[in-house]
């Protein structure tokens, strides 16, 4: 999965005093896109030496000891050989390296939080970064805002030697996924699993068991993977506002997604190999 970088290490400690150096990575944004260059499987982001030294930069984290900053000046003029691309475009057009994609997703998570909270939700005044922790503080009322994490589930529904695979409605995605959805207020993760399965497919499930989790910064969520067993009738009653296809697929017939970065793909391949938790 994209966050399992093995030989690479992301450190997300709060170090506000650090200033960008010539070789540090600078994430520049415009709308919902990030400035990126390079070739397929060799994506590149701007470096400190390529941008004005008097700009306003905010430290985000480091990868393999290399610091990553956000340029708070948005809509910068493109550097030669660079373009503004969405995370989806970077993923499918440049395709890596994987640890740079994880860098981009995690940076986008933090940058989205900073951008969305420039003003206090209580009184409407400006906010500023806290001095001692990663938080934003209202200039007027002192309200403290912490980074947002949105819990979501992805579900492998098992019926003997089959797993339920889906395609989302209103998305131009050719490959299969699994049932997934966001956790509601007052709901446990396990309750979310049962509800999402029922809402999207009309199926009842049992033996809900945790598998793995994955941060996925494009929508600021933390995805939690579960396997579960069908409880009763296997007839699918699909919610067509959510899904355009939902089918039972035999282990041997499972085809994964084009890359191995998502928890969804990993769960499908784990089931195909017969290694899902009992």
Beta strands, then each sheet from edge to edge (+ up, - down):
strand 1: 10-11
strand 2: 25-27
strand 3: 29-30
strand 4: 33-39
strand 5: 42-44
strand 6: 57-63
strand 7: 66-71
strand 8: 82-85
strand 9: 127-129
strand 10: 135-138
strand 11: 144-146
strand 12: 150-159
strand 13: 162-168
strand 14: 179-182
strand 15: 205-216
strand 16: 221-230
strand 17: 243-250
sheet 1: 1+ 6- 7+ 2+
sheet 2: 3+ 4- 5+
sheet 3: 3+ 4- 8+
sheet 4: 9+ 10- 11+
sheet 5: 14+ 12- 13+ 17-
sheet 6: 14+ 12- 16- 15+
end
